């Protein structure tokens, strides 16, 4: 057996698809993206450049995923989710799409597509959703936020927030490096790894920039 047969064929754009993966021909796959064993990418889904889709992961119809996104093994991303660039979805994490789940109507008839409206989870740039966490649609996870492993997110998560528990609640702030920030007083927070500074105002965290302006 050749290396291509075991690890997946690579096309001229550097896209790698494992032989056991199921990628619908109507899906759009960006250059350099890798899709591993038993993953399923449904029709009209769009994945950006240099993404990594782990074993057994699922991406629903019409889901839009940015560049450099990592979906770990068995992550489930249901339509119509939107994931920005640099998002991390941990192993067995779930992004739901049904606010009022039922298999049947009140009359006992099996539900069809016309009997419910899918709502999606939105995940901002650089954010991370930990292993086995559940994001209950239609929540938004803000930029560079961190959802702890096993958390259940039922409300929107602010940018840079660290949320834990069931239901998830904010217990601190994280920076772009993912490390919990250290409070320096007067609403100033610092990343212990990079030294980057942040300012908290009115329950929001923003990055300091050399010119003192809030980033756009």
Secondary structure, DSSP 8 states (H G I E B T S, - for coil): --HHHHH-EE-TT--EE-TT-EE-TTSEE-TT-EE-TT-EE-TT-EE-TT-EE-TT-EE-TT-EE-TT-EE-TT-EE-TT-EE-TT-EE-TT-EE---TT--SB-TTS-B--GGG------EE-TT-EE-TT-EE-TT-EE-TT-EE-TT-EE-S-B-TTEEEETBTTEEEEEB-TTS-BEEEEETTEEEETTT--EEEEETTEEEE--TTS----
